[in-house]
């Protein structure tokens, strides 16, 4: 199984591929959201939803 770092690297490479594609900006935005940003958020959901340590904001 791939590590978080490997999965993150794959998602960033996918983002570059989408951005450099000839698709319309609208299609690029949809692809980036579905294929990159949502999976990244899911990958780091534990850090996003975890309470912050005291003293940090």
N, C-alpha and C positions, 0 to 999 in steps of 0.2 A: 504494500500500500504506500502511496506517495505521502511525503511529509507535507505539513502546512506550507512550508516554504516552497516546495516544488509545485504544489497546486497554485499558490499565489503567482509564481513565476509563469506558469502556464496561462493563467488568467490575464496577466499583463501582456504576454505575447499575443494572446487572442485579441486584446483591446487594440494593440498596434495594428494587427492585421485588419480589424474592422475599420479603424480610422483611415488606413491607407487604401481601403477598397474603393471601388468606383460607385458604390451604392449612394443613394441620396442621403442628405443629412438626416432626414426623418428616419430612414431605415437604419442608418448608423446609430442614432440615438436609441432606437428600440432594441437593436442587437446588443449594444453596449449595456443597456439596462438589464436585459434578460440573460445574456451570456457572460457578463463580467461583473457588474455591480451587485446583482442579487446573489450570485455564488460567493463573491467576496464577503458580503455581509453575513451570509450563512456560515462561512468558514470562520469568521471572527465574532460570531454572535455571542459567544461566552464572554468576550472582552467588552462588547458593546453594552450588554445588559447587566454585567457584574457591577455591584456597588463600588464606588470609588473609595479608596482607603482614606481614613480621616486625615484632614489637612490638605487634601487635593481637591481641586475644583475643576 
